[in-house]
């Protein structure tokens, strides 16, 4: 197996329905513009609240790695 290098980026996905959908949104968007996605790791979950404390959105901070193709 040849040596490989992977780049890791941090993304934050949001959803009005769930943390799972927030994480999936981040990975889906990354997959639309990056090739060779390898691993997605959820590193933090939090909530966006309105002025009265009601949940407006679920947020998932996700680290995504993909194969680095630099020269």
PQR file with spaces between the fields and no chain letter, atoms N, CA, C, O and H, PARSE charges and radii, in Angstrom:
ATOM       1  N    UNK     1       0.846   -1.182    0.000 -0.4000 1.5000
ATOM       2  CA   UNK     1       0.000    0.000    0.000 -0.0000 2.0000
ATOM       3  C    UNK     1       0.887    1.240    0.000  0.5500 1.7000
ATOM       4  O    UNK     1       1.824    1.324    0.794 -0.5500 1.4000
ATOM       5  N    UNK     2       0.611    2.191   -0.867 -0.4000 1.5000
ATOM       6  CA   UNK     2       1.388    3.421   -0.962 -0.0000 2.0000
ATOM       7  C    UNK     2       1.078    4.339    0.216  0.5500 1.7000
ATOM       8  O    UNK     2      -0.012    4.301    0.787 -0.5500 1.4000
ATOM       9  H    UNK     2      -0.150    2.122   -1.512  0.4000 1.0000
ATOM      10  N    UNK     3       2.061    5.163    0.563 -0.4000 1.5000
ATOM      11  CA   UNK     3       1.844    6.157    1.615 -0.0000 2.0000
ATOM      12  C    UNK     3       0.823    7.182    1.158  0.5500 1.7000
ATOM      13  O    UNK     3       0.750    7.504   -0.028 -0.5500 1.4000
ATOM      14  H    UNK     3       2.946    5.194    0.099  0.4000 1.0000
ATOM      15  N    UNK     4       0.037    7.695    2.090 -0.4000 1.5000
ATOM      16  CA   UNK     4      -0.987    8.687    1.765 -0.0000 2.0000
ATOM      17  C    UNK     4      -0.978    9.794    2.798  0.5500 1.7000
ATOM      18  O    UNK     4      -0.516    9.610    3.924 -0.5500 1.4000
ATOM      19  H    UNK     4       0.096    7.433    3.053  0.4000 1.0000
ATOM      20  N    UNK     5      -1.489   10.934    2.406 -0.4000 1.5000
ATOM      21  CA   UNK     5      -1.650   12.079    3.303 -0.0000 2.0000
ATOM      22  C    UNK     5      -3.102   12.524    3.221  0.5500 1.7000
ATOM      23  O    UNK     5      -3.688   12.576    2.139 -0.5500 1.4000
ATOM      24  H    UNK     5      -1.865   11.083    1.491  0.4000 1.0000
ATOM      25  N    UNK     6      -3.677   12.845    4.376 -0.4000 1.5000
ATOM      26  CA   UNK     6      -5.065   13.281    4.432 -0.0000 2.0000
ATOM      27  C    UNK     6      -5.150   14.649    5.075  0.5500 1.7000
ATOM      28  O    UNK     6      -4.416   14.942    6.019 -0.5500 1.4000
ATOM      29  H    UNK     6      -3.201   12.803    5.255  0.4000 1.0000
ATOM      30  N    UNK     7      -6.033   15.480    4.575 -0.4000 1.5000
ATOM      31  CA   UNK     7      -6.289   16.795    5.134 -0.0000 2.0000
ATOM      32  C    UNK     7      -7.564   16.709    5.965  0.5500 1.7000
ATOM      33  O    UNK     7      -8.495   15.988    5.607 -0.5500 1.4000
ATOM      34  H    UNK     7      -6.629   15.242    3.808  0.4000 1.0000
ATOM      35  N    UNK     8      -7.606   17.443    7.074 -0.4000 1.5000
ATOM      36  CA   UNK     8      -8.784   17.467    7.935 -0.0000 2.0000
ATOM      37  C    UNK     8      -9.305   18.895    7.992  0.5500 1.7000
ATOM      38  O    UNK     8      -8.550   19.836    8.234 -0.5500 1.4000
ATOM      39  H    UNK     8      -6.849   18.029    7.365  0.4000 1.0000
ATOM      40  N    UNK     9     -10.612   19.043    7.767 -0.4000 1.5000
ATOM      41  CA   UNK     9     -11.248   20.349    7.877 -0.0000 2.0000
ATOM      42  C    UNK     9     -12.376   20.264    8.900  0.5500 1.7000
ATOM      43  O    UNK     9     -12.931   19.194    9.146 -0.5500 1.4000
ATOM      44  H    UNK     9     -11.226   18.278    7.570  0.4000 1.0000
ATOM      45  N    UNK    10     -12.698   21.398    9.482 -0.4000 1.5000
ATOM      46  CA   UNK    10     -13.777   21.460   10.465 -0.0000 2.0000
ATOM      47  C    UNK    10     -14.985   22.133    9.830  0.5500 1.7000
ATOM      48  O    UNK    10     -14.866   23.200    9.229 -0.5500 1.4000
ATOM      49  H    UNK    10     -12.247   22.267    9.282  0.4000 1.0000
ATOM      50  N    UNK    11     -16.132   21.513    9.966 -0.4000 1.5000
ATOM      51  CA   UNK    11     -17.383   22.041    9.428 -0.0000 2.0000
ATOM      52  C    UNK    11     -18.423   22.086   10.530  0.5500 1.7000
ATOM      53  O    UNK    11     -18.338   21.330   11.498 -0.5500 1.4000
ATOM      54  H    UNK    11     -16.229   20.646   10.455  0.4000 1.0000
ATOM      55  N    UNK    12     -19.395   22.958   10.394 -0.4000 1.5000
ATOM      56  CA   UNK    12     -20.536   22.990   11.308 -0.0000 2.0000
ATOM      57  C    UNK    12     -21.793   22.875   10.476  0.5500 1.7000
ATOM      58  O    UNK    12     -22.093   23.741    9.653 -0.5500 1.4000
ATOM      59  H    UNK    12     -19.465   23.572    9.608  0.4000 1.0000
ATOM      60  N    UNK    13     -22.524   21.798   10.698 -0.4000 1.5000
ATOM      61  CA   UNK    13     -23.806   21.592   10.019 -0.0000 2.0000
ATOM      62  C    UNK    13     -24.934   21.986   10.949  0.5500 1.7000
ATOM      63  O    UNK    13     -24.809   21.877   12.169 -0.5500 1.4000
ATOM      64  H    UNK    13     -22.281   21.095   11.366  0.4000 1.0000
ATOM      65  N    UNK    14     -26.038   22.444   10.376 -0.4000 1.5000
ATOM      66  CA   UNK    14     -27.194   22.829   11.184 -0.0000 2.0000
ATOM      67  C    UNK    14     -28.451   22.157   10.650  0.5500 1.7000
ATOM      68  O    UNK    14     -28.547   21.828    9.467 -0.5500 1.4000
ATOM      69  H    UNK    14     -26.140   22.532    9.385  0.4000 1.0000
ATOM      70  N    UNK    15     -29.408   21.962   11.543 -0.4000 1.5000
ATOM      71  CA   UNK    15     -30.699   21.389   11.185 -0.0000 2.0000
ATOM      72  C    UNK    15     -31.730   21.869   12.194  0.5500 1.7000
ATOM      73  O    UNK    15     -31.420   22.051   13.372 -0.5500 1.4000
ATOM      74  H    UNK    15     -29.330   22.229   12.504  0.4000 1.0000
ATOM      75  N    UNK    16     -32.938   22.070   11.734 -0.4000 1.5000
ATOM      76  CA   UNK    16     -34.018   22.423   12.656 -0.0000 2.0000
ATOM      77  C    UNK    16     -34.642   21.176   13.273  0.5500 1.7000
ATOM      78  O    UNK    16     -35.520   21.281   14.130 -0.5500 1.4000
ATOM      79  H    UNK    16     -33.189   21.922   10.778  0.4000 1.0000
ATOM      80  N    UNK    17     -34.188   19.972   12.835 -0.4000 1.5000
ATOM      81  CA   UNK    17     -34.808   18.722   13.286 -0.0000 2.0000
ATOM      82  C    UNK    17     -33.982   17.906   14.267  0.5500 1.7000
ATOM      83  O    UNK    17     -34.525   17.421   15.259 -0.5500 1.4000
ATOM      84  H    UNK    17     -33.475   19.886   12.139  0.4000 1.0000
ATOM      85  N    UNK    18     -32.666   17.737   14.020 -0.4000 1.5000
ATOM      86  CA   UNK    18     -31.873   16.855   14.888 -0.0000 2.0000
ATOM      87  C    UNK    18     -30.374   17.067   14.680  0.5500 1.7000
ATOM      88  O    UNK    18     -29.940   17.652   13.687 -0.5500 1.4000
ATOM      89  H    UNK    18     -32.224   18.131   13.214  0.4000 1.0000
ATOM      90  N    UNK    19     -29.589   16.567   15.661 -0.4000 1.5000
ATOM      91  CA   UNK    19     -28.130   16.616   15.523 -0.0000 2.0000
ATOM      92  C    UNK    19     -27.681   15.689   14.403  0.5500 1.7000
ATOM      93  O    UNK    19     -26.744   16.013   13.672 -0.5500 1.4000
ATOM      94  H    UNK    19     -29.942   16.092   16.467  0.4000 1.0000
ATOM      95  N    UNK    20     -28.332   14.549   14.258 -0.4000 1.5000
ATOM      96  CA   UNK    20     -27.977   13.611   13.195 -0.0000 2.0000
ATOM      97  C    UNK    20     -28.109   14.266   11.819  0.5500 1.7000
ATOM      98  O    UNK    20     -27.232   14.116   10.969 -0.5500 1.4000
ATOM      99  H    UNK    20     -29.093   14.286   14.851  0.4000 1.0000
ATOM     100  N    UNK    21     -29.195   14.985   11.607 -0.4000 1.5000
ATOM     101  CA   UNK    21     -29.390   15.667   10.320 -0.0000 2.0000
ATOM     102  C    UNK    21     -28.408   16.824   10.147  0.5500 1.7000
ATOM     103  O    UNK    21     -28.003   17.133    9.027 -0.5500 1.4000
ATOM     104  H    UNK    21     -29.908   15.107   12.297  0.4000 1.0000
ATOM     105  N    UNK    22     -28.027   17.458   11.246 -0.4000 1.5000
ATOM     106  CA   UNK    22     -27.031   18.531   11.170 -0.0000 2.0000
ATOM     107  C    UNK    22     -25.686   17.967   10.723  0.5500 1.7000
ATOM     108  O    UNK    22     -25.028   18.542    9.856 -0.5500 1.4000
ATOM     109  H    UNK    22     -28.356   17.207   12.157  0.4000 1.0000
ATOM     110  N    UNK    23     -25.279   16.853   11.309 -0.4000 1.5000
ATOM     111  CA   UNK    23     -24.016   16.219   10.927 -0.0000 2.0000
ATOM     112  C    UNK    23     -24.073   15.736    9.479  0.5500 1.7000
ATOM     113  O    UNK    23     -23.114   15.905    8.726 -0.5500 1.4000
ATOM     114  H    UNK    23     -25.814   16.386   12.014  0.4000 1.0000
ATOM     115  N    UNK    24     -25.185   15.144    9.099 -0.4000 1.5000
ATOM     116  CA   UNK    24     -25.347   14.660    7.724 -0.0000 2.0000
ATOM     117  C    UNK    24     -25.298   15.811    6.725  0.5500 1.7000
ATOM     118  O    UNK    24     -24.768   15.650    5.625 -0.5500 1.4000
ATOM     119  H    UNK    24     -25.963   15.007    9.711  0.4000 1.0000
ATOM     120  N    UNK    25     -25.839   16.960    7.090 -0.4000 1.5000
ATOM     121  CA   UNK    25     -25.808   18.124    6.197 -0.0000 2.0000
ATOM     122  C    UNK    25     -24.375   18.582    5.962  0.5500 1.7000
ATOM     123  O    UNK    25     -24.010   18.928    4.839 -0.5500 1.4000
ATOM     124  H    UNK    25     -26.269   17.090    7.983  0.4000 1.0000
ATOM     125  N    UNK    26     -23.562   18.588    7.012 -0.4000 1.5000
ATOM     126  CA   UNK    26     -22.156   18.994    6.870 -0.0000 2.0000
ATOM     127  C    UNK    26     -21.406   18.031    5.951  0.5500 1.7000
ATOM     128  O    UNK    26     -20.661   18.463    5.071 -0.5500 1.4000
ATOM     129  H    UNK    26     -23.858   18.307    7.925  0.4000 1.0000
ATOM     130  N    UNK    27     -21.601   16.737    6.154 -0.4000 1.5000
ATOM     131  CA   UNK    27     -20.905   15.733    5.336 -0.0000 2.0000
ATOM     132  C    UNK    27     -21.403   15.772    3.897  0.5500 1.7000
ATOM     133  O    UNK    27     -20.611   15.656    2.962 -0.5500 1.4000
ATOM     134  H    UNK    27     -22.206   16.386    6.869  0.4000 1.0000
ATOM     135  N    UNK    28     -22.689   15.932    3.717 -0.4000 1.5000
ATOM     136  CA   UNK    28     -23.260   15.997    2.373 -0.0000 2.0000
ATOM     137  C    UNK    28     -22.709   17.183    1.594  0.5500 1.7000
ATOM     138  O    UNK    28     -22.354   17.060    0.421 -0.5500 1.4000
ATOM     139  H    UNK    28     -23.333   16.026    4.476  0.4000 1.0000
ATOM     140  N    UNK    29     -22.644   18.322    2.253 -0.4000 1.5000
ATOM     141  CA   UNK    29     -22.121   19.525    1.584 -0.0000 2.0000
ATOM     142  C    UNK    29     -20.645   19.363    1.249  0.5500 1.7000
ATOM     143  O    UNK    29     -20.203   19.768    0.173 -0.5500 1.4000
ATOM     144  H    UNK    29     -22.932   18.422    3.205  0.4000 1.0000
ATOM     145  N    UNK    30     -19.883   18.774    2.161 -0.4000 1.5000
ATOM     146  CA   UNK    30     -18.458   18.533    1.893 -0.0000 2.0000
ATOM     147  C    UNK    30     -18.296   17.608    0.694  0.5500 1.7000
ATOM     148  O    UNK    30     -17.431   17.822   -0.156 -0.5500 1.4000
ATOM     149  H    UNK    30     -20.242   18.445    3.034  0.4000 1.0000
ATOM     150  N    UNK    31     -19.134   16.580    0.633 -0.4000 1.5000
ATOM     151  CA   UNK    31     -19.055   15.627   -0.468 -0.0000 2.0000
ATOM     152  C    UNK    31     -19.385   16.227   -1.821  0.5500 1.7000
ATOM     153  O    UNK    31     -19.007   15.675   -2.854 -0.5500 1.4000
ATOM     154  H    UNK    31     -19.836   16.405    1.323  0.4000 1.0000
ATOM     155  N    UNK    32     -20.084   17.350   -1.827 -0.4000 1.5000
ATOM     156  CA   UNK    32     -20.431   18.005   -3.090 -0.0000 2.0000
ATOM     157  C    UNK    32     -19.231   18.723   -3.709  0.5500 1.7000
ATOM     158  O    UNK    32     -19.223   18.976   -4.914 -0.5500 1.4000
ATOM     159  H    UNK    32     -20.391   17.799   -0.987  0.4000 1.0000
ATOM     160  N    UNK    33     -18.217   19.055   -2.901 -0.4000 1.5000
ATOM     161  CA   UNK    33     -17.092   19.803   -3.452 -0.0000 2.0000
ATOM     162  C    UNK    33     -15.728   19.165   -3.193  0.5500 1.7000
ATOM     163  O    UNK    33     -14.723   19.636   -3.726 -0.5500 1.4000
ATOM     164  H    UNK    33     -18.223   18.850   -1.923  0.4000 1.0000
ATOM     165  N    UNK    34     -15.673   18.108   -2.388 -0.4000 1.5000
ATOM     166  CA   UNK    34     -14.407   17.437   -2.091 -0.0000 2.0000
ATOM     167  C    UNK    34     -14.460   15.991   -2.569  0.5500 1.7000
ATOM     168  O    UNK    34     -15.515   15.356   -2.556 -0.5500 1.4000
ATOM     169  H    UNK    34     -16.489   17.726   -1.955  0.4000 1.0000
ATOM     170  N    UNK    35     -13.308   15.485   -2.988 -0.4000 1.5000
ATOM     171  CA   UNK    35     -13.234   14.086   -3.426 -0.0000 2.0000
ATOM     172  C    UNK    35     -12.542   13.244   -2.363  0.5500 1.7000
ATOM     173  O    UNK    35     -11.803   13.760   -1.524 -0.5500 1.4000
ATOM     174  H    UNK    35     -12.451   16.001   -2.998  0.4000 1.0000
ATOM     175  N    UNK    36     -12.786   11.975   -2.412 -0.4000 1.5000
ATOM     176  CA   UNK    36     -12.129   10.995   -1.542 -0.0000 2.0000
ATOM     177  C    UNK    36     -12.310   11.288   -0.057  0.5500 1.7000
ATOM     178  O    UNK    36     -11.352   11.237    0.715 -0.5500 1.4000
ATOM     179  H    UNK    36     -13.386   11.555   -3.093  0.4000 1.0000
ATOM     180  N    UNK    37     -13.551   11.597    0.342 -0.4000 1.5000
ATOM     181  CA   UNK    37     -13.821   11.748    1.774 -0.0000 2.0000
ATOM     182  C    UNK    37     -13.533   10.417    2.455  0.5500 1.7000
ATOM     183  O    UNK    37     -13.872    9.362    1.919 -0.5500 1.4000
ATOM     184  H    UNK    37     -14.329   11.639   -0.285  0.4000 1.0000
ATOM     185  N    UNK    38     -12.907   10.455    3.636 -0.4000 1.5000
ATOM     186  CA   UNK    38     -12.518    9.227    4.311 -0.0000 2.0000
ATOM     187  C    UNK    38     -13.236    9.029    5.637  0.5500 1.7000
ATOM     188  O    UNK    38     -13.834    7.978    5.866 -0.5500 1.4000
ATOM     189  H    UNK    38     -12.631   11.312    4.071  0.4000 1.0000
ATOM     190  N    UNK    39     -13.183   10.027    6.512 -0.4000 1.5000
ATOM     191  CA   UNK    39     -13.736    9.884    7.855 -0.0000 2.0000
ATOM     192  C    UNK    39     -14.418   11.183    8.250  0.5500 1.7000
ATOM     193  O    UNK    39     -13.925   12.270    7.948 -0.5500 1.4000
ATOM     194  H    UNK    39     -12.697   10.881    6.326  0.4000 1.0000
ATOM     195  N    UNK    40     -15.542   11.068    8.918 -0.4000 1.5000
ATOM     196  CA   UNK    40     -16.208   12.232    9.508 -0.0000 2.0000
ATOM     197  C    UNK    40     -16.360   11.944   10.996  0.5500 1.7000
ATOM     198  O    UNK    40     -16.897   10.907   11.386 -0.5500 1.4000
ATOM     199  H    UNK    40     -15.943   10.185    9.163  0.4000 1.0000
ATOM     200  N    UNK    41     -15.885   12.865   11.817 -0.4000 1.5000
ATOM     201  CA   UNK    41     -15.927   12.692   13.264 -0.0000 2.0000
ATOM     202  C    UNK    41     -16.709   13.844   13.884  0.5500 1.7000
ATOM     203  O    UNK    41     -16.325   15.004   13.740 -0.5500 1.4000
ATOM     204  H    UNK    41     -15.449   13.708   11.500  0.4000 1.0000
ATOM     205  N    UNK    42     -17.796   13.532   14.568 -0.4000 1.5000
ATOM     206  CA   UNK    42     -18.552   14.555   15.286 -0.0000 2.0000
ATOM     207  C    UNK    42     -17.768   14.900   16.547  0.5500 1.7000
ATOM     208  O    UNK    42     -17.528   14.036   17.391 -0.5500 1.4000
ATOM     209  H    UNK    42     -18.108   12.589   14.685  0.4000 1.0000
ATOM     210  N    UNK    43     -17.368   16.167   16.674 -0.4000 1.5000
ATOM     211  CA   UNK    43     -16.533   16.566   17.810 -0.0000 2.0000
ATOM     212  C    UNK    43     -17.286   17.396   18.845  0.5500 1.7000
ATOM     213  O    UNK    43     -16.847   17.522   19.988 -0.5500 1.4000
ATOM     214  H    UNK    43     -17.562   16.869   15.989  0.4000 1.0000
ATOM     215  N    UNK    44     -18.429   17.964   18.436 -0.4000 1.5000
ATOM     216  CA   UNK    44     -19.186   18.779   19.392 -0.0000 2.0000
ATOM     217  C    UNK    44     -20.623   18.911   18.903  0.5500 1.7000
ATOM     218  O    UNK    44     -20.872   19.051   17.706 -0.5500 1.4000
ATOM     219  H    UNK    44     -18.785   17.862   17.507  0.4000 1.0000
ATOM     220  N    UNK    45     -21.561   18.863   19.840 -0.4000 1.5000
ATOM     221  CA   UNK    45     -22.965   19.101   19.552 -0.0000 2.0000
ATOM     222  C    UNK    45     -23.423   20.273   20.399  0.5500 1.7000
ATOM     223  O    UNK    45     -23.103   20.348   21.585 -0.5500 1.4000
ATOM     224  H    UNK    45     -21.358   18.749   20.813  0.4000 1.0000
ATOM     225  N    UNK    46     -24.176   21.193   19.795 -0.4000 1.5000
ATOM     226  CA   UNK    46     -24.758   22.277   20.578 -0.0000 2.0000
ATOM     227  C    UNK    46     -26.071   22.715   19.957  0.5500 1.7000
ATOM     228  O    UNK    46     -26.480   22.206   18.913 -0.5500 1.4000
ATOM     229  H    UNK    46     -24.437   21.132   18.831  0.4000 1.0000
ATOM     230  N    UNK    47     -26.726   23.663   20.609 -0.4000 1.5000
ATOM     231  CA   UNK    47     -28.029   24.154   20.171 -0.0000 2.0000
ATOM     232  C    UNK    47     -27.982   25.655   19.955  0.5500 1.7000
ATOM     233  O    UNK    47     -27.301   26.375   20.685 -0.5500 1.4000
ATOM     234  H    UNK    47     -26.394   24.076   21.457  0.4000 1.0000
ATOM     235  N    UNK    48     -28.699   26.118   18.961 -0.4000 1.5000
ATOM     236  CA   UNK    48     -28.901   27.553   18.765 -0.0000 2.0000
ATOM     237  C    UNK    48     -30.266   27.877   19.349  0.5500 1.7000
ATOM     238  O    UNK    48     -31.262   27.237   19.011 -0.5500 1.4000
ATOM     239  H    UNK    48     -29.252   25.533   18.368  0.4000 1.0000
ATOM     240  N    UNK    49     -30.310   28.865   20.219 -0.4000 1.5000
ATOM     241  CA   UNK    49     -31.546   29.210   20.922 -0.0000 2.0000
ATOM     242  C    UNK    49     -32.051   30.579   20.500  0.5500 1.7000
ATOM     243  O    UNK    49     -31.272   31.439   20.091 -0.5500 1.4000
ATOM     244  H    UNK    49     -29.502   29.386   20.494  0.4000 1.0000
ATOM     245  N    UNK    50     -33.373   30.777   20.603 -0.4000 1.5000
ATOM     246  CA   UNK    50     -33.931   32.105   20.361 -0.0000 2.0000
ATOM     247  C    UNK    50     -33.917   32.889   21.674  0.5500 1.7000
ATOM     248  O    UNK    50     -33.433   32.388   22.689 -0.5500 1.4000
ATOM     249  H    UNK    50     -34.006   30.078   20.936  0.4000 1.0000
ATOM     250  N    UNK    51     -34.432   34.088   21.662 -0.4000 1.5000
ATOM     251  CA   UNK    51     -34.396   34.971   22.832 -0.0000 2.0000
ATOM     252  C    UNK    51     -35.142   34.399   24.037  0.5500 1.7000
ATOM     253  O    UNK    51     -34.821   34.735   25.177 -0.5500 1.4000
ATOM     254  H    UNK    51     -34.826   34.496   20.838  0.4000 1.0000
ATOM     255  N    UNK    52     -36.133   33.540   23.798 -0.4000 1.5000
ATOM     256  CA   UNK    52     -36.893   32.963   24.906 -0.0000 2.0000
ATOM     257  C    UNK    52     -36.339   31.612   25.361  0.5500 1.7000
ATOM     258  O    UNK    52     -36.911   30.975   26.246 -0.5500 1.4000
ATOM     259  H    UNK    52     -36.394   33.267   22.872  0.4000 1.0000
ATOM     260  N    UNK    53     -35.235   31.174   24.765 -0.4000 1.5000
ATOM     261  CA   UNK    53     -34.619   29.914   25.141 -0.0000 2.0000
ATOM     262  C    UNK    53     -35.128   28.710   24.377  0.5500 1.7000
ATOM     263  O    UNK    53     -34.753   27.580   24.690 -0.5500 1.4000
ATOM     264  H    UNK    53     -34.770   31.692   24.046  0.4000 1.0000
ATOM     265  N    UNK    54     -35.980   28.925   23.376 -0.4000 1.5000
ATOM     266  CA   UNK    54     -36.491   27.831   22.553 -0.0000 2.0000
ATOM     267  C    UNK    54     -35.425   27.416   21.525  0.5500 1.7000
ATOM     268  O    UNK    54     -34.712   28.255   20.973 -0.5500 1.4000
ATOM     269  H    UNK    54     -36.285   29.843   23.121  0.4000 1.0000
ATOM     270  N    UNK    55     -35.340   26.116   21.287 -0.4000 1.5000
ATOM     271  CA   UNK    55     -34.369   25.596   20.318 -0.0000 2.0000
ATOM     272  C    UNK    55     -34.753   26.041   18.912  0.5500 1.7000
ATOM     273  O    UNK    55     -35.857   25.778   18.435 -0.5500 1.4000
ATOM     274  H    UNK    55     -35.919   25.435   21.734  0.4000 1.0000
ATOM     275  N    UNK    56     -33.803   26.731   18.258 -0.4000 1.5000
ATOM     276  CA   UNK    56     -34.007   27.126   16.857 -0.0000 2.0000
ATOM     277  C    UNK    56     -33.336   26.146   15.902  0.5500 1.7000
ATOM     278  O    UNK    56     -33.857   25.848   14.827 -0.5500 1.4000
ATOM     279  H    UNK    56     -32.906   26.946   18.646  0.4000 1.0000
ATOM     280  N    UNK    57     -32.159   25.644   16.317 -0.4000 1.5000
ATOM     281  CA   UNK    57     -31.424   24.744   15.435 -0.0000 2.0000
ATOM     282  C    UNK    57     -30.484   23.855   16.242  0.5500 1.7000
ATOM     283  O    UNK    57     -29.973   24.247   17.291 -0.5500 1.4000
ATOM     284  H    UNK    57     -31.736   25.886   17.191  0.4000 1.0000
ATOM     285  N    UNK    58     -30.273   22.656   15.726 -0.4000 1.5000
ATOM     286  CA   UNK    58     -29.273   21.731   16.238 -0.0000 2.0000
ATOM     287  C    UNK    58     -28.010   21.951   15.419  0.5500 1.7000
ATOM     288  O    UNK    58     -28.079   22.096   14.198 -0.5500 1.4000
ATOM     289  H    UNK    58     -30.688   22.338   14.874  0.4000 1.0000
ATOM     290  N    UNK    59     -26.854   21.977   16.083 -0.4000 1.5000
ATOM     291  CA   UNK    59     -25.599   22.186   15.378 -0.0000 2.0000
ATOM     292  C    UNK    59     -24.623   21.067   15.706  0.5500 1.7000
ATOM     293  O    UNK    59     -24.494   20.658   16.860 -0.5500 1.4000
ATOM     294  H    UNK    59     -26.798   21.859   17.075  0.4000 1.0000
ATOM     295  N    UNK    60     -23.942   20.581   14.683 -0.4000 1.5000
ATOM     296  CA   UNK    60     -22.940   19.526   14.855 -0.0000 2.0000
ATOM     297  C    UNK    60     -21.628   20.004   14.250  0.5500 1.7000
ATOM     298  O    UNK    60     -21.560   20.308   13.059 -0.5500 1.4000
ATOM     299  H    UNK    60     -24.047   20.913   13.746  0.4000 1.0000
ATOM     300  N    UNK    61     -20.584   20.069   15.078 -0.4000 1.5000
ATOM     301  CA   UNK    61     -19.249   20.388   14.588 -0.0000 2.0000
ATOM     302  C    UNK    61     -18.612   19.070   14.170  0.5500 1.7000
ATOM     303  O    UNK    61     -18.533   18.132   14.962 -0.5500 1.4000
ATOM     304  H    UNK    61     -20.639   19.822   16.045  0.4000 1.0000
ATOM     305  N    UNK    62     -18.158   19.004   12.919 -0.4000 1.5000
ATOM     306  CA   UNK    62     -17.682   17.756   12.332 -0.0000 2.0000
ATOM     307  C    UNK    62     -16.298   17.977   11.728  0.5500 1.7000
ATOM     308  O    UNK    62     -16.087   18.934   10.983 -0.5500 1.4000
ATOM     309  H    UNK    62     -18.222   19.767   12.275  0.4000 1.0000
ATOM     310  N    UNK    63     -15.356   17.091   12.051 -0.4000 1.5000
ATOM     311  CA   UNK    63     -14.064   17.075   11.371 -0.0000 2.0000
ATOM     312  C    UNK    63     -14.158   16.056   10.246  0.5500 1.7000
ATOM     313  O    UNK    63     -14.503   14.897   10.477 -0.5500 1.4000
ATOM     314  H    UNK    63     -15.527   16.314   12.656  0.4000 1.0000
ATOM     315  N    UNK    64     -13.853   16.488    9.033 -0.4000 1.5000
ATOM     316  CA   UNK    64     -13.939   15.632    7.859 -0.0000 2.0000
ATOM     317  C    UNK    64     -12.546   15.499    7.261  0.5500 1.7000
ATOM     318  O    UNK    64     -11.850   16.497    7.074 -0.5500 1.4000
ATOM     319  H    UNK    64     -13.574   17.430    8.846  0.4000 1.0000
ATOM     320  N    UNK    65     -12.136   14.271    6.960 -0.4000 1.5000
ATOM     321  CA   UNK    65     -10.830   14.078    6.322 -0.0000 2.0000
ATOM     322  C    UNK    65     -11.023   13.593    4.884  0.5500 1.7000
ATOM     323  O    UNK    65     -11.968   12.875    4.559 -0.5500 1.4000
ATOM     324  H    UNK    65     -12.702   13.460    7.112  0.4000 1.0000
ATOM     325  N    UNK    66     -10.083   14.019    4.046 -0.4000 1.5000
ATOM     326  CA   UNK    66     -10.098   13.599    2.655 -0.0000 2.0000
ATOM     327  C    UNK    66      -8.665   13.479    2.174  0.5500 1.7000
ATOM     328  O    UNK    66      -7.759   14.102    2.728 -0.5500 1.4000
ATOM     329  H    UNK    66      -9.315   14.602    4.310  0.4000 1.0000
ATOM     330  N    UNK    67      -8.466   12.683    1.150 -0.4000 1.5000
ATOM     331  CA   UNK    67      -7.130   12.438    0.633 -0.0000 2.0000
ATOM     332  C    UNK    67      -6.556   13.720    0.040  0.5500 1.7000
ATOM     333  O    UNK    67      -7.198   14.376   -0.781 -0.5500 1.4000
ATOM     334  H    UNK    67      -9.202   12.178    0.699  0.4000 1.0000
ATOM     335  N    UNK    68      -5.348   14.071    0.460 -0.4000 1.5000
ATOM     336  CA   UNK    68      -4.677   15.284    0.013 -0.0000 2.0000
ATOM     337  C    UNK    68      -3.957   15.004   -1.292  0.5500 1.7000
ATOM     338  O    UNK    68      -3.188   14.047   -1.389 -0.5500 1.4000
ATOM     339  H    UNK    68      -4.827   13.538    1.127  0.4000 1.0000
ATOM     340  N    UNK    69      -4.201   15.833   -2.296 -0.4000 1.5000
ATOM     341  CA   UNK    69      -3.606   15.635   -3.613 -0.0000 2.0000
ATOM     342  C    UNK    69      -2.726   16.817   -3.989  0.5500 1.7000
ATOM     343  O    UNK    69      -2.794   17.306   -5.117 -0.5500 1.4000
ATOM     344  H    UNK    69      -4.826   16.610   -2.218  0.4000 1.0000
ATOM     345  N    UNK    70      -1.910   17.275   -3.067 -0.4000 1.5000
ATOM     346  CA   UNK    70      -1.001   18.392   -3.343 -0.0000 2.0000
ATOM     347  C    UNK    70       0.203   17.945   -4.136  0.5500 1.7000
ATOM     348  O    UNK    70       0.466   16.750   -4.275 -0.5500 1.4000
ATOM     349  H    UNK    70      -1.855   16.878   -2.151  0.4000 1.0000
ATOM     350  N    UNK    71       0.936   18.921   -4.658 -0.4000 1.5000
ATOM     351  CA   UNK    71       2.137   18.566   -5.436 -0.0000 2.0000
ATOM     352  C    UNK    71       3.368   18.531   -4.575  0.5500 1.7000
ATOM     353  O    UNK    71       4.460   18.250   -5.069 -0.5500 1.4000
ATOM     354  H    UNK    71       0.723   19.892   -4.545  0.4000 1.0000
